[in-house]
Amino acid sequence: MSEFSPLSPHKGDRVELHGPHGPVAALRGPRPDEVIATALLVPGYTGSKEDFAPLLDGIAEAAILPVAIDLPGQYESPGPDDESAYAPAELGKVVADLVSQLAADGPVLLLGHSYGGLVVRGAALAGAPIAGLTLLGSGPAALPPGPRYRAMEAGEPLLRERGVEAAYVVRERLTAQLAPNRPPMPERLAEFYRERFLATKAACLLGMADGLRREPDLVPELAAALREHDVPCLVVAGEHDDAWSVPSQRDMARRLDAEFVLIPDAAHSPNTENPTALLRELLTRWRGWLGAA
């Protein structure tokens, strides 16, 4: 098990940004003495800002101000009751507005993990003024058939009929079946995952699950938008990713004319599984995009 997790210590602060559905909960900082850009970090389905805790201090050391968020409806960010509001295109508009707010202080780099990758794609297509785009453990379209897809299908009727807590019990049971040899999770971390899931709006979980199962392939549109605005792009995958396949992510990078990077000793979440290697790859590209030495 990685020594890193959403509970990894960091020097950032809990803050709130302005959003259309209420405050957007965020972890910001630590603030570098000299800030050359802001990195807006967007989590995936059932995730939160804490998923980027192992990256915050390292990003700041590169003179880039990290800002990790809970999307509307996730964990500590309020969200609407309309499930359609959680589609990648709709959440992309929210993220595009956040980018515009942050861009008042300088260039903004945008990273999306997993479902967050589909969301930041939506933000780029909505015209977010970004200085670079990173897709982490994300794919070109809907999640392919597999255990994760089946888990969402199994959880949906329970979520609708019996609520978030019942869906969480089923989720944990399926996770245990898929990874029977996984070492026991520290009690504090297990409690955090439970608290986060139960705090997420049912409409958010249902809407994101629908997006994960139905999102079309918009890679050609994204490639055109990036070319039009001369925005560099990076696609990053863990070498053992079990969501979107590594070949599909590599092919997406080719279609985007983007660099592709594989993170060793990581699966779907290099940000917690191997953040040291991930930071090394991210910061080299990001500082290069910004023209920093």
TORRO-138948 format. One record per residue (C-alpha): residue number from 1; residue in one letter; x, y, z. Coordinates in steps of 0.02 Angstrom, whole numbers. Example, Ala and Ser with C-alpha at 12.3 -4.5 7.8 and 13.67 -1.06 7.14 Angstrom:
2
NODE    nr   rest        x        y        z
NODE     1      a      615     -225      390
NODE     2      s      684      -53      357
***
This chain:
293
NODE    nr   rest        x        y        z
NODE     1      m        0        0        0
NODE     2      s       63      173      -41
NODE     3      e      119      280      103
NODE     4      f       18      421       24
NODE     5      s     -169      448       33
NODE     6      p     -302      585       34
NODE     7      l     -253      610      216
NODE     8      s      -70      644      178
NODE     9      p      -10      800      272
NODE    10      h       13      961      173
NODE    11      k       30     1147      201
NODE    12      g     -122     1202      102
NODE    13      d     -274     1290      173
NODE    14      r     -459     1248      161
NODE    15      v     -543     1390       65
NODE    16      e     -701     1421      -35
NODE    17      l     -717     1484     -213
NODE    18      h     -871     1561     -292
NODE    19      g     -980     1440     -390
NODE    20      p    -1152     1444     -472
NODE    21      h    -1227     1321     -346
NODE    22      g    -1144     1392     -191
NODE    23      p     -966     1392     -125
NODE    24      v     -843     1273     -205
NODE    25      a     -738     1191      -69
NODE    26      a     -551     1193     -107
NODE    27      l     -378     1160      -40
NODE    28      r     -265     1303      -92
NODE    29      g      -78     1317      -71
NODE    30      p       43     1324        6
NODE    31      r       77     1489      -82
NODE    32      p      250     1502     -160
NODE    33      d      351     1659     -129
NODE    34      e      344     1689     -316
NODE    35      v      191     1623     -412
NODE    36      i      214     1593     -598
NODE    37      a       45     1506     -622
NODE    38      t     -102     1421     -537
NODE    39      a     -140     1235     -557
NODE    40      l     -326     1194     -541
NODE    41      l     -347     1011     -494
NODE    42      v     -514      925     -528
NODE    43      p     -558      756     -449
NODE    44      g     -654      609     -519
NODE    45      y     -814      515     -479
NODE    46      t     -835      490     -290
NODE    47      g     -674      591     -267
NODE    48      s     -633      756     -184
NODE    49      k     -500      890     -166
NODE    50      e     -408      779      -41
NODE    51      d     -360      660     -181
NODE    52      f     -226      787     -226
NODE    53      a     -158      809      -49
NODE    54      p        6      718      -90
NODE    55      l       39      840     -234
NODE    56      l        6     1009     -154
NODE    57      d      173     1047      -72
NODE    58      g      273      982     -220
NODE    59      i      177     1089     -344
NODE    60      a      204     1242     -236
NODE    61      e      391     1208     -230
NODE    62      a      391     1233     -420
NODE    63      a      321     1411     -398
NODE    64      i      146     1354     -451
NODE    65      l       -2     1385     -335
NODE    66      p     -107     1226     -319
NODE    67      v     -296     1237     -301
NODE    68      a     -387     1070     -281
NODE    69      i     -577     1072     -278
NODE    70      d     -732      972     -237
NODE    71      l     -844      983     -390
NODE    72      p    -1024     1039     -354
NODE    73      g    -1115      901     -261
NODE    74      q     -953      818     -204
NODE    75      y     -908      804      -21
NODE    76      e     -903      984       46
NODE    77      s     -970     1077     -107
NODE    78      p    -1159     1099     -120
NODE    79      g    -1240     1052     -284
NODE    80      p    -1409     1051     -372
NODE    81      d    -1538      912     -367
NODE    82      d    -1542      899     -558
NODE    83      e    -1441      747     -613
NODE    84      s    -1409      822     -784
NODE    85      a    -1309      962     -701
NODE    86      y    -1169      836     -668
NODE    87      a    -1137      792     -849
NODE    88      p     -958      831     -905
NODE    89      a    -1013      976    -1015
NODE    90      e    -1114     1057     -876
NODE    91      l     -980     1037     -743
NODE    92      g     -857     1095     -875
NODE    93      k     -945     1263     -879
NODE    94      v     -925     1276     -690
NODE    95      v     -740     1237     -703
NODE    96      a     -719     1359     -847
NODE    97      d     -790     1496     -736
NODE    98      l     -670     1450     -596
NODE    99      v     -525     1458     -719
NODE   100      s     -581     1632     -771
NODE   101      q     -583     1686     -588
NODE   102      l     -409     1617     -557
NODE   103      a     -340     1684     -722
NODE   104      a     -357     1860     -654
NODE   105      d     -195     1823     -559
NODE   106      g      -99     1742     -701
NODE   107      p      -90     1584     -808
NODE   108      v     -196     1434     -757
NODE   109      l     -147     1253     -786
NODE   110      l     -295     1132     -782
NODE   111      l     -285      950     -728
NODE   112      g     -428      825     -719
NODE   113      h     -419      650     -644
NODE   114      s     -532      511     -710
NODE   115      y     -709      584     -726
NODE   116      g     -626      750     -691
NODE   117      g     -534      726     -855
NODE   118      l     -700      725     -947
NODE   119      v     -750      880     -849
NODE   120      v     -592      979     -889
NODE   121      r     -615      929    -1071
NODE   122      g     -787     1008    -1057
NODE   123      a     -707     1163     -981
NODE   124      a     -584     1177    -1126
NODE   125      l     -726     1158    -1251
NODE   126      a     -822     1293    -1155
NODE   127      g     -678     1414    -1186
NODE   128      a     -586     1409    -1020
NODE   129      p     -432     1521    -1037
NODE   130      i     -301     1391     -991
NODE   131      a     -113     1387    -1015
NODE   132      g     -107     1197    -1021
NODE   133      l     -217     1043    -1002
NODE   134      t     -175      879     -915
NODE   135      l     -285      723     -924
NODE   136      l     -241      601     -785
NODE   137      g     -310      423     -789
NODE   138      s     -450      479     -904
NODE   139      g     -511      419    -1072
NODE   140      p     -582      475    -1239
NODE   141      a     -764      432    -1204
NODE   142      a     -875      331    -1087
NODE   143      l     -796      208     -967
NODE   144      p     -777       39    -1055
NODE   145      p     -867     -116     -990
NODE   146      g     -783     -193     -840
NODE   147      p     -792     -206     -649
NODE   148      r     -806      -18     -622
NODE   149      y     -946       -5     -749
NODE   150      r    -1039     -152     -671
NODE   151      a    -1019      -77     -497
NODE   152      m    -1105       84     -554
NODE   153      e    -1248      -14     -632
NODE   154      a    -1269     -118     -474
NODE   155      g    -1268       35     -363
NODE   156      e    -1391      142     -459
NODE   157      p    -1556       56     -410
NODE   158      l    -1502       49     -228
NODE   159      l    -1453      231     -232
NODE   160      r    -1623      280     -302
NODE   161      e    -1725      168     -189
NODE   162      r    -1629      165      -25
NODE   163      g    -1509      312      -30
NODE   164      v    -1323      346      -23
NODE   165      e    -1284      240      130
NODE   166      a    -1355       80       54
NODE   167      a    -1259      113     -106
NODE   168      y    -1099      134       -5
NODE   169      v    -1121      -37       76
NODE   170      v    -1138     -119      -95
NODE   171      r     -988      -21     -160
NODE   172      e     -879      -83      -17
NODE   173      r     -936     -262      -43
NODE   174      l     -895     -255     -229
NODE   175      t     -726     -175     -194
NODE   176      a     -683     -315      -74
NODE   177      q     -731     -445     -205
NODE   178      l     -625     -360     -340
NODE   179      a     -473     -345     -226
NODE   180      p     -482     -491     -103
NODE   181      n     -296     -481      -62
NODE   182      r     -293     -294      -26
NODE   183      p     -214     -258      144
NODE   184      p     -330     -187      277
NODE   185      m     -354        0      261
NODE   186      p     -307      111      409
NODE   187      e     -464      147      510
NODE   188      r     -449      336      493
NODE   189      l     -435      325      303
NODE   190      a     -581      204      290
NODE   191      e     -686      324      393
NODE   192      f     -637      469      280
NODE   193      y     -691      373      124
NODE   194      r     -857      331      206
NODE   195      e     -886      510      265
NODE   196      r     -845      580       93
NODE   197      f     -959      461        0
NODE   198      l    -1105      490      117
NODE   199      a    -1082      680      104
NODE   200      t    -1093      675      -86
NODE   201      k    -1265      714     -157
NODE   202      a    -1360      568     -230
NODE   203      a    -1397      673     -385
NODE   204      c    -1211      700     -407
NODE   205      l    -1171      514     -396
NODE   206      l    -1312      471     -516
NODE   207      g    -1272      609     -639
NODE   208      m    -1086      571     -643
NODE   209      a    -1120      384     -662
NODE   210      d    -1232      425     -809
NODE   211      g    -1093      531     -884
NODE   212      l     -967      392     -861
NODE   213      r    -1081      272     -955
NODE   214      r    -1138      388    -1095
NODE   215      e    -1005      519    -1133
NODE   216      p     -968      523    -1320
NODE   217      d     -796      531    -1398
NODE   218      l     -756      717    -1411
NODE   219      v     -570      700    -1443
NODE   220      p     -579      779    -1617
NODE   221      e     -670      931    -1547
NODE   222      l     -546      947    -1404
NODE   223      a     -398      931    -1522
NODE   224      a     -468     1070    -1630
NODE   225      a     -498     1183    -1480
NODE   226      l     -322     1156    -1413
NODE   227      r     -246     1192    -1584
NODE   228      e     -351     1348    -1606
NODE   229      h     -290     1423    -1442
NODE   230      d     -115     1346    -1448
NODE   231      v     -140     1255    -1282
NODE   232      p      -17     1115    -1241
NODE   233      c      -88      951    -1178
NODE   234      l      -21      803    -1079
NODE   235      v     -101      632    -1054
NODE   236      v      -42      533     -901
NODE   237      a      -87      355     -853
NODE   238      g      -36      234     -717
NODE   239      e       47       81     -792
NODE   240      h      -85      -33     -712
NODE   241      d     -239       76     -743
NODE   242      d     -397      -31     -732
NODE   243      a     -524      101     -786
NODE   244      w     -484      162     -962
NODE   245      s     -350       50    -1036
NODE   246      v     -173      114    -1057
NODE   247      p     -181       86    -1247
NODE   248      s     -341      189    -1260
NODE   249      q     -261      332    -1163
NODE   250      r     -104      322    -1269
NODE   251      d     -210      328    -1426
NODE   252      m     -306      478    -1358
NODE   253      a     -140      568    -1333
NODE   254      r      -93      530    -1514
NODE   255      r     -259      599    -1576
NODE   256      l     -235      756    -1470
NODE   257      d      -55      776    -1531
NODE   258      a      -12      772    -1345
NODE   259      e      133      693    -1252
NODE   260      f       92      531    -1164
NODE   261      v      174      483     -998
NODE   262      l      160      318     -905
NODE   263      i      182      320     -715
NODE   264      p      263      162     -644
NODE   265      d      199       75     -488
NODE   266      a       28      156     -508
NODE   267      a     -145      106     -566
NODE   268      h     -293      224     -584
NODE   269      s     -236      355     -458
NODE   270      p      -52      399     -477
NODE   271      n      -87      554     -372
NODE   272      t      -96      442     -218
NODE   273      e      -10      284     -280
NODE   274      n      152      363     -343
NODE   275      p      143      552     -321
NODE   276      t      332      572     -322
NODE   277      a      347      506     -500
NODE   278      l      190      598     -553
NODE   279      l      254      764     -488
NODE   280      r      418      742     -577
NODE   281      e      330      717     -744
NODE   282      l      200      853     -717
NODE   283      l      317      990     -659
NODE   284      t      442      962     -798
NODE   285      r      305      987     -929
NODE   286      w      212     1125     -838
NODE   287      r      365     1233     -811
NODE   288      g      415     1204     -991
NODE   289      w      244     1262    -1051
NODE   290      l      262     1418     -945
NODE   291      g      437     1454    -1009
NODE   292      a      512     1432     -836
NODE   293      a      689     1367     -812
***
